Amino acid sequence: MLQWIVHIVIDGLVLLAAANMMPKVKLEGFKTAIIVALIIGLLSFLLSWVLTLLLNVATFGIFYFLGLGFIIRVIAYAIIIEIADQLSSDFKTKGFLPSLWLAVFIALVGAIVDAILF
């Protein structure tokens, strides 16, 4: 439970920092960042495995067999960020590429936090 809470707060901070650096990402503040991080976390829990499976089937598992499965996971996470964009009026990404970059940033920071804390 503590690990999940830490990830929500860290993801919220990453979203807020990215929104300040990326002109195509709009976020209304820290409270919205935490809410969006919660939405992304919940959607990831519910949909990530389905999206990953569908993307692996669509690519005939090439990325998986080449040891590049993380690419599929990042794309699935970017799709989840796009869904979160539709569910929140205070969080907007203009196009898929900013969502993809957000997914990369969140994945990298999450991996670093896991390596350091957990």
HUSULGI-V635853 format. One record per backbone hydrogen bond with DSSP energy under -1.0 kcal/mol. NH is the residue of the N-H (numbers start at 1). CO is the residue of the C=O. If there is no record, write none. Layout:
{{NH;CO} {NH;CO}}
//
This chain:
{{5;1} {6;2} {7;3} {8;4} {9;5} {10;6} {11;7} {12;8} {13;9} {14;10} {15;11} {16;12} {17;13} {18;14} {19;15} {20;16} {21;17} {22;18} {25;22} {26;92} {28;90} {33;29} {34;30} {35;31} {36;32} {37;33} {38;34} {39;35} {40;36} {41;37} {42;38} {43;39} {44;40} {45;41} {46;42} {47;43} {48;44} {51;47} {52;48} {53;49} {54;50} {55;51} {56;52} {57;53} {58;54} {59;55} {60;57} {61;56} {62;59} {65;61} {66;62} {67;64} {68;63} {71;68} {73;69} {74;70} {75;71} {76;72} {77;73} {78;74} {79;75} {80;76} {81;77} {82;78} {83;79} {84;80} {85;81} {86;82} {87;83} {88;84} {92;26} {94;24} {95;93} {100;96} {101;97} {102;98} {103;99} {104;100} {105;101} {106;102} {107;103} {108;104} {109;105} {110;106} {111;107} {112;108} {113;109} {114;110} {115;111} {116;112} {117;113} {118;114}}
//
